[in-house]
């Protein structure tokens, strides 16, 4: 009579409505697809970045952090986060270059 779905339960142990089950499955597939798209976009953006420019940005962020340490402004947290993101981007770029060789 229709497709046979395995009986799934919720966290509390109750059985799920087949409609909710299908909705949950569709949502899971959509999230998986979106994750692949985000990774593809990140890789495309990463290929367009210049490694020397990233190093300059990192140096500027470090210099700004040193300047604001004396003042102890709340922007130091934002600068640390920016530095961390730039470092991660550089590491990803280096890993990508090693993978191409």
Rosetta blueprint (number, residue, H / E / L):
1 X L
2 X L
3 X L
4 X L
5 X L
6 X L
7 X L
8 X L
9 X E
10 X L
11 X L
12 X L
13 X L
14 X L
15 X E
16 X L
17 X L
18 X H
19 X H
20 X H
21 X H
22 X H
23 X H
24 X H
25 X H
26 X H
27 X H
28 X H
29 X H
30 X H
31 X H
32 X H
33 X H
34 X H
35 X H
36 X H
37 X H
38 X H
39 X H
40 X H
41 X H
42 X H
43 X H
44 X H
45 X H
46 X H
47 X H
48 X H
49 X L
50 X L
51 X H
52 X H
53 X H
54 X H
55 X H
56 X H
57 X H
58 X H
59 X H
60 X H
61 X H
62 X H
63 X H
64 X H
65 X H
66 X H
67 X H
68 X H
69 X H
70 X L
71 X L
72 X L
73 X L
74 X L
75 X H
76 X H
77 X H
78 X H
79 X H
80 X H
81 X H
82 X H
83 X H
84 X H
85 X H
86 X H
87 X H
88 X H
89 X H
90 X H
91 X H
92 X H
93 X H
94 X H
95 X H
96 X H
97 X H
98 X H
99 X H
100 X H
101 X L
